[in-house]
Amino acid sequence: QVQLVESGGGLVKPGGSLRLSCVASGINFSFNAMGWYRQAPGKQRELVASITSGSFSNYADSVKGRFTISRDNAKNTVYLQMNSLTPEDTAVYYCKVLAGDSWGQGTQVTVSS
């Protein structure tokens, strides 16, 4: 059974940075593309960044140039480095195996002064 555990969220001021981590288990991690999603209050969950098994990455226009997704296959972990955060980035962030159905519990990111 796939398990995904996100961490690293918190309260940060506009312009600040956070790094999210997601540890995956129950899958052959290195062979799977992974994604980071977010869901803001009253909005649909959206894909913000993805990374293939070969570490090719893709980003939503809203985060391009500010967020960086990376992976460490030895640690079964995918990261999301978030810089230049704005209040519009406030959301619960989730990671997911792109080809799978399981979600973790998410980690809250709040950007506020």
C-alpha positions as CSV (number, residue, x, y, z in Angstrom):
1,Q,0.0,0.0,0.0
2,V,1.3,3.4,-1.0
3,Q,2.0,5.8,1.9
4,L,3.0,9.4,1.4
5,V,4.0,11.6,4.3
6,E,4.5,15.4,3.6
7,S,6.3,17.8,5.9
8,G,7.9,21.2,6.0
9,G,4.9,23.5,5.9
10,G,4.4,26.4,8.2
11,L,3.8,30.1,8.5
12,V,6.1,32.3,6.4
13,K,6.1,36.0,5.5
14,P,5.7,37.2,2.0
15,G,9.0,36.9,0.1
16,G,10.1,34.0,2.3
17,S,11.0,30.4,1.5
18,L,10.0,26.9,2.6
19,R,11.1,23.5,1.6
20,L,8.6,20.7,1.6
21,S,9.5,17.0,1.8
22,C,7.4,13.9,0.9
23,V,8.6,10.5,1.9
24,A,7.0,7.7,-0.1
25,S,6.7,4.0,0.8
26,G,5.0,1.0,-0.7
27,I,6.2,1.8,-4.3
28,N,9.2,1.4,-6.4
29,F,9.9,5.1,-6.0
30,S,12.7,5.5,-8.5
31,F,10.5,4.3,-11.4
32,N,7.6,6.7,-10.6
33,A,6.9,10.2,-11.6
34,M,5.9,12.4,-8.7
35,G,3.9,15.5,-8.3
36,W,3.2,18.3,-5.8
37,Y,-0.4,19.6,-5.7
38,R,-2.0,22.3,-3.6
39,Q,-5.5,23.2,-2.6
40,A,-6.4,26.6,-1.3
41,P,-9.7,27.2,0.6
42,G,-12.6,27.2,-1.8
43,K,-10.5,26.2,-4.8
44,Q,-9.9,23.0,-6.6
45,R,-6.7,21.0,-6.0
46,E,-4.1,21.9,-8.7
47,L,-0.8,20.4,-9.8
48,V,2.0,22.8,-9.3
49,A,5.1,20.8,-10.1
50,S,6.0,17.3,-11.3
51,I,9.1,15.3,-11.8
52,T,9.7,12.2,-13.9
53,S,11.7,9.2,-13.0
54,G,14.5,10.8,-15.0
55,S,14.2,14.0,-13.1
56,F,12.7,16.1,-15.8
57,S,10.5,18.7,-14.2
58,N,7.5,20.7,-15.1
59,Y,5.7,23.6,-13.4
60,A,2.5,25.5,-13.3
61,D,2.8,29.0,-14.7
62,S,1.9,30.5,-11.3
63,V,5.0,29.0,-9.7
64,K,7.5,28.9,-12.6
65,G,10.8,30.5,-11.6
66,R,10.0,30.4,-7.9
67,F,9.5,26.7,-7.1
68,T,11.9,23.9,-7.7
69,I,10.9,20.2,-7.5
70,S,13.6,17.6,-6.9
71,R,13.9,14.0,-5.8
72,D,16.3,11.8,-3.9
73,N,15.7,8.2,-4.9
74,A,18.0,6.8,-2.2
75,K,15.7,8.4,0.4
76,N,12.4,7.8,-1.5
77,T,11.8,11.5,-1.1
78,V,10.5,14.3,-3.3
79,Y,11.1,17.9,-2.4
80,L,9.5,21.2,-3.3
81,Q,11.7,24.3,-2.7
82,M,9.5,27.3,-2.6
83,N,11.0,30.8,-2.9
84,S,9.5,34.3,-3.1
85,L,6.3,33.1,-1.5
86,T,3.2,35.3,-1.8
87,P,-0.2,35.1,0.0
88,E,-1.6,33.4,-3.1
89,D,0.6,30.4,-2.4
90,T,-1.3,29.7,0.9
91,A,-2.7,26.2,0.6
92,V,-2.5,22.7,1.8
93,Y,0.3,21.0,-0.2
94,Y,0.2,17.3,-1.2
95,C,2.5,15.0,-3.0
96,K,1.3,12.2,-5.2
97,V,2.5,9.4,-7.4
98,L,1.3,10.7,-10.7
99,A,0.1,7.3,-11.9
100,G,-1.5,6.4,-8.5
101,D,-4.6,7.3,-6.5
102,S,-3.2,7.7,-3.0
103,W,-2.9,11.1,-1.2
104,G,-1.0,11.9,1.9
105,Q,-2.3,14.1,4.7
106,G,-0.8,17.2,3.2
107,T,1.1,20.0,4.9
108,Q,-0.2,23.5,5.4
109,V,1.6,26.5,4.0
110,T,0.5,29.9,5.1
111,V,2.0,33.0,3.7
112,S,1.1,36.1,5.7
113,S,2.7,39.1,7.2
